Amino acid sequence: SGINAEYGVNLVAEKYCRHLDITNRGLSGYNTRWTLERICDVIPAVPAYHYDLSVVWFGCNDAVRHGLSQHVPPGEYSRNLTQIVSKLIDCLGIQPCNLLLLTPNSVDETMMSDDCRSNERMRKYADLALNVARDRQCQSANLYTLFSEHANEDLFTDGLHLSKRGNEQVAEVVCKFLSCRIQDTLPIPDWKDFK
C-alpha cells in the first residue's frame, strides 16, 4: 500500500518533499524477529545515504495471539526492538533524540473477524515500546493511547489497517516530530532568504 497517496509515509513525504528525502523501509506483515533476520537488507553496513532522522514502528504484528506465525513473545519483542533501535543508532549514526519510536496502535476489535489481535495485548506491547524508547533515550509517541482517544473517528478499514483518517493521525505525529528537528539537523533556508 506504499503507493497509496493516503498512506501515512506518503502524507509525510508530500509535506516535506522540498526539504527531506523520505526513505520508507516498511515491511508489510513483518514482526521484529523477521526484521532482525533481514536487518542487513534493510539497514546496510555501509549506507548509500546519510540519515539524520528515523521513525521506527513495530508491534502490531508481534502482538498477535500466541500460536500464530507473526507472534513474538513480549520479552523477545522488547529485546528485538532494542536491537533494531541500536542498529539505527550505531550503524547509521542517528542520534537517539532524532529517532522516533512509535508504539503499536490500538485496534478496533468490533471490526475484526477473529481474535488474533486484542487491545489488551496491544497495550502491553505499547508499554514495552515506550520502555525501549526511554532506555535508549529516543523520542516516542504512544499511538495506542492516541488511537484509543480517537476511537470514534473511523481510523481503520478492517480493525487493524488504517483508513485515510488513521493514516492522517500517524502522519500528524511524525510531522510534529520532524518539525521540531528539521531546523536543527537540516537547516533549509526559506526562499525569501535568497537575494
Sine and cosine of phi, psi and omega as CSV:
sin_phi,cos_phi,sin_psi,cos_psi,sin_omega,cos_omega
0.00,0.00,0.13,0.99,-0.01,-1.00
-0.89,0.45,-0.31,0.95,0.02,-1.00
-1.00,-0.01,-0.10,0.99,0.04,-1.00
-0.95,0.31,0.82,-0.58,-0.04,-1.00
-0.89,0.45,-0.37,0.93,-0.01,-1.00
-1.00,0.06,-0.10,0.99,-0.02,-1.00
-0.92,0.39,0.69,-0.72,-0.13,-0.99
-0.77,0.64,-0.73,0.69,-0.03,-1.00
-0.90,0.43,-0.54,0.84,0.02,-1.00
-0.94,0.34,-0.56,0.83,0.07,-1.00
-0.91,0.43,-0.65,0.76,0.03,-1.00
-0.92,0.38,-0.71,0.70,-0.01,-1.00
-0.87,0.49,-0.63,0.77,0.02,-1.00
-0.91,0.42,-0.67,0.74,-0.01,-1.00
-0.89,0.45,-0.61,0.80,-0.08,-1.00
-0.95,-0.31,0.32,0.95,-0.13,-0.99
-0.85,0.52,-0.46,0.89,-0.01,-1.00
-0.99,-0.12,0.07,1.00,-0.09,-1.00
-0.82,-0.58,-0.55,0.84,-0.10,-1.00
-0.71,-0.70,0.47,-0.88,0.20,-0.98
-0.99,-0.14,0.89,-0.46,-0.02,-1.00
-0.99,-0.13,0.82,-0.57,0.05,-1.00
-0.93,-0.36,0.87,-0.50,0.02,-1.00
-0.99,-0.14,0.86,-0.51,0.06,-1.00
-0.90,-0.43,0.45,0.89,0.03,-1.00
-0.90,0.45,0.71,-0.70,-0.02,-1.00
-0.87,-0.49,0.99,-0.16,-0.08,-1.00
-0.82,0.58,0.78,-0.63,0.06,-1.00
0.99,0.11,-0.17,0.99,-0.05,-1.00
-0.96,0.29,0.43,-0.91,0.18,-0.98
-0.91,-0.42,-0.03,-1.00,-0.05,-1.00
-0.93,0.37,-0.55,0.84,0.00,-1.00
-0.90,0.44,-0.77,0.64,-0.02,-1.00
-0.91,0.41,-0.55,0.83,0.03,-1.00
-0.91,0.41,-0.69,0.72,0.03,-1.00
-0.89,0.47,-0.58,0.82,0.04,-1.00
-0.90,0.43,-0.46,0.89,-0.04,-1.00
-0.91,-0.40,0.27,0.96,-0.14,-0.99
-0.86,0.51,-0.54,0.84,0.00,-1.00
-0.93,0.36,-0.42,0.91,0.09,-1.00
-0.98,0.21,-0.50,0.87,-0.04,-1.00
-1.00,0.06,-0.68,0.73,0.00,-1.00
-0.84,-0.54,1.00,-0.10,-0.05,-1.00
-0.92,0.39,0.47,-0.88,0.01,-1.00
-0.87,0.50,-0.62,0.79,0.07,-1.00
-0.87,-0.49,1.00,-0.07,-0.06,-1.00
-0.91,0.42,0.56,-0.83,0.01,-1.00
-0.96,0.26,-0.35,0.94,-0.04,-1.00
-0.77,-0.63,0.31,-0.95,0.13,-0.99
-1.00,-0.04,0.79,-0.62,0.01,-1.00
-0.95,-0.31,0.75,-0.67,0.01,-1.00
-0.98,-0.20,-0.53,0.85,-0.09,-1.00
-0.71,-0.71,0.44,-0.90,0.05,-1.00
-0.53,-0.85,0.53,-0.85,0.10,-1.00
-0.84,-0.54,0.77,-0.64,-0.02,-1.00
-0.86,-0.50,0.75,-0.66,-0.04,-1.00
-0.62,-0.79,0.97,-0.22,0.04,-1.00
-0.70,-0.72,0.40,-0.92,0.16,-0.99
0.69,-0.72,-0.53,0.85,-0.02,-1.00
-0.90,0.44,-0.58,0.81,0.04,-1.00
-0.99,0.12,-0.62,0.78,0.04,-1.00
-0.85,0.52,-0.56,0.83,-0.13,-0.99
-1.00,0.08,0.15,0.99,0.05,-1.00
-0.90,0.44,0.27,-0.96,-0.03,-1.00
-0.84,0.54,0.62,-0.78,0.06,-1.00
-0.81,0.58,0.67,-0.74,0.01,-1.00
0.97,-0.25,-0.30,0.95,0.07,-1.00
-1.00,0.02,0.48,-0.87,-0.13,-0.99
-0.88,0.47,-0.49,0.87,-0.03,-1.00
-0.99,0.17,-0.27,0.96,-0.09,-1.00
-0.88,0.47,0.73,-0.68,0.13,-0.99
-0.80,-0.60,0.82,-0.57,-0.01,-1.00
-0.85,0.53,0.48,-0.88,-0.08,-1.00
-0.79,0.61,-0.72,0.70,-0.02,-1.00
-0.89,0.45,-0.66,0.75,0.03,-1.00
-0.92,0.38,-0.65,0.76,0.05,-1.00
-0.83,0.56,-0.73,0.68,-0.02,-1.00
-0.88,0.47,-0.71,0.71,0.02,-1.00
-0.90,0.43,-0.69,0.73,0.00,-1.00
-0.88,0.47,-0.71,0.70,-0.01,-1.00
-0.89,0.45,-0.64,0.76,0.06,-1.00
-0.87,0.49,-0.67,0.74,0.02,-1.00
-0.91,0.41,-0.63,0.78,0.02,-1.00
-0.90,0.43,-0.72,0.70,0.02,-1.00
-0.89,0.46,-0.69,0.72,0.00,-1.00
-0.88,0.48,-0.64,0.77,0.01,-1.00
-0.88,0.48,-0.68,0.73,0.02,-1.00
-0.90,0.44,-0.65,0.76,-0.01,-1.00
-0.95,0.32,-0.74,0.68,-0.11,-0.99
-0.98,0.22,-0.68,0.74,-0.09,-1.00
-1.00,0.04,-0.57,0.82,-0.02,-1.00
-0.99,-0.17,-0.13,0.99,0.04,-1.00
0.95,0.31,0.36,0.93,0.02,-1.00
-0.97,0.25,0.78,-0.63,0.05,-1.00
-0.93,0.37,0.65,-0.76,-0.02,-1.00
-0.80,0.60,-0.58,0.81,0.00,-1.00
-0.93,0.36,-0.23,0.97,0.02,-1.00
-0.97,-0.26,0.30,0.95,0.05,-1.00
-0.89,-0.46,0.84,-0.54,0.01,-1.00
-0.97,-0.24,0.85,-0.53,0.05,-1.00
-0.97,-0.24,0.90,-0.43,0.03,-1.00
-1.00,-0.01,0.69,-0.72,0.07,-1.00
-0.98,0.17,0.30,-0.95,0.18,-0.98
-0.86,0.51,0.58,-0.82,0.03,-1.00
-1.00,0.08,0.24,-0.97,0.16,-0.99
-0.94,0.33,0.22,-0.98,0.03,-1.00
-0.84,-0.54,0.26,-0.96,0.10,-0.99
-0.98,-0.18,1.00,-0.09,-0.08,-1.00
-0.88,0.47,-0.45,0.89,-0.03,-1.00
-0.94,0.33,-0.36,0.93,0.00,-1.00
-1.00,-0.01,-0.22,0.98,-0.12,-0.99
-1.00,0.04,0.63,-0.78,-0.05,-1.00
-1.00,0.09,-0.18,0.98,0.03,-1.00
-0.61,-0.79,-0.02,-1.00,-0.05,-1.00
-0.96,-0.27,0.48,0.88,-0.07,-1.00
-0.93,0.37,-0.41,0.91,0.06,-1.00
-0.79,-0.62,0.60,-0.80,0.04,-1.00
-0.66,-0.75,0.43,-0.90,0.04,-1.00
-0.93,0.37,-0.45,0.89,0.07,-1.00
-0.88,0.48,-0.73,0.68,0.03,-1.00
-0.93,0.36,-0.66,0.75,0.00,-1.00
-0.86,0.51,-0.66,0.75,0.00,-1.00
-0.89,0.46,-0.66,0.75,0.00,-1.00
-0.88,0.48,-0.71,0.71,-0.01,-1.00
-0.95,0.32,-0.54,0.84,0.08,-1.00
-0.89,0.46,-0.68,0.73,0.04,-1.00
-0.88,0.47,-0.64,0.77,0.03,-1.00
-0.90,0.44,-0.67,0.75,0.02,-1.00
-0.89,0.46,-0.66,0.75,0.04,-1.00
-0.89,0.46,-0.61,0.79,0.05,-1.00
-0.90,0.43,-0.66,0.75,0.04,-1.00
-0.88,0.47,-0.71,0.70,0.01,-1.00
-0.87,0.49,-0.69,0.73,0.01,-1.00
-0.90,0.43,-0.72,0.69,-0.03,-1.00
-0.90,0.44,-0.60,0.80,-0.01,-1.00
-1.00,-0.04,0.03,1.00,0.03,-1.00
0.87,0.50,0.62,0.78,0.06,-1.00
-1.00,-0.07,0.24,-0.97,0.17,-0.99
-0.97,0.22,0.43,-0.90,0.03,-1.00
-0.60,-0.80,0.41,-0.91,0.11,-0.99
-0.69,-0.72,0.81,-0.59,-0.05,-1.00
-1.00,0.03,1.00,0.01,0.01,-1.00
-0.94,0.35,-0.43,0.90,0.04,-1.00
-0.87,0.49,-0.77,0.63,0.00,-1.00
-0.91,0.41,-0.70,0.71,-0.01,-1.00
-0.84,0.54,-0.75,0.66,-0.03,-1.00
-0.94,0.35,-0.54,0.84,0.06,-1.00
-0.91,0.42,-0.62,0.78,0.01,-1.00
-0.95,0.32,-0.37,0.93,-0.02,-1.00
-0.91,-0.41,0.48,0.88,-0.12,-0.99
-0.86,0.52,-0.43,0.90,-0.03,-1.00
-1.00,-0.01,0.25,0.97,-0.09,-1.00
-0.97,-0.24,0.33,0.95,0.08,-1.00
0.84,0.55,0.86,0.51,-0.11,-0.99
-1.00,0.05,-0.21,0.98,-0.13,-0.99
-0.81,-0.59,0.42,-0.91,0.13,-0.99
-1.00,-0.06,-0.46,0.89,-0.06,-1.00
-0.58,-0.81,0.25,0.97,-0.03,-1.00
0.98,-0.21,-0.44,0.90,0.02,-1.00
-0.86,-0.51,-0.82,0.57,-0.06,-1.00
-0.96,0.28,0.62,-0.78,-0.17,-0.98
-0.99,0.17,0.62,-0.78,0.14,-0.99
-0.99,0.14,-0.02,-1.00,0.07,-1.00
-0.83,0.56,-0.71,0.70,-0.02,-1.00
-0.91,0.41,-0.64,0.77,0.04,-1.00
-0.89,0.46,-0.68,0.73,0.06,-1.00
-0.90,0.43,-0.60,0.80,0.05,-1.00
-0.89,0.45,-0.62,0.78,0.03,-1.00
-0.88,0.48,-0.73,0.69,0.00,-1.00
-0.91,0.42,-0.69,0.73,0.01,-1.00
-0.87,0.49,-0.63,0.77,0.04,-1.00
-0.87,0.49,-0.67,0.74,0.02,-1.00
-0.89,0.45,-0.73,0.68,-0.03,-1.00
-0.92,0.40,-0.67,0.74,0.01,-1.00
-0.90,0.44,-0.60,0.80,0.05,-1.00
-0.88,0.47,-0.70,0.72,0.05,-1.00
-0.87,0.50,-0.74,0.68,-0.03,-1.00
-0.91,0.42,-0.68,0.73,-0.07,-1.00
-0.90,0.43,-0.46,0.89,0.04,-1.00
-0.97,0.24,-0.31,0.95,-0.11,-0.99
-0.90,-0.44,-0.37,0.93,-0.15,-0.99
-0.87,0.49,-0.60,0.80,-0.01,-1.00
-0.94,0.33,-0.52,0.85,0.00,-1.00
-0.98,0.20,-0.62,0.79,-0.12,-0.99
-0.99,-0.15,-0.51,0.86,-0.04,-1.00
-0.72,-0.70,0.98,0.19,-0.06,-1.00
-0.90,0.43,0.90,-0.44,0.00,-1.00
-0.91,-0.42,0.93,-0.36,0.01,-1.00
-0.94,0.35,0.54,-0.84,0.10,-1.00
-0.94,0.34,0.53,-0.85,-0.03,-1.00
-0.87,0.49,-0.44,0.90,0.00,-1.00
-0.94,0.35,-0.28,0.96,0.00,-1.00
-0.98,0.20,-0.23,0.97,0.02,-1.00
-0.99,0.11,0.66,-0.75,-0.02,-1.00
-0.97,-0.26,0.00,0.00,0.00,0.00
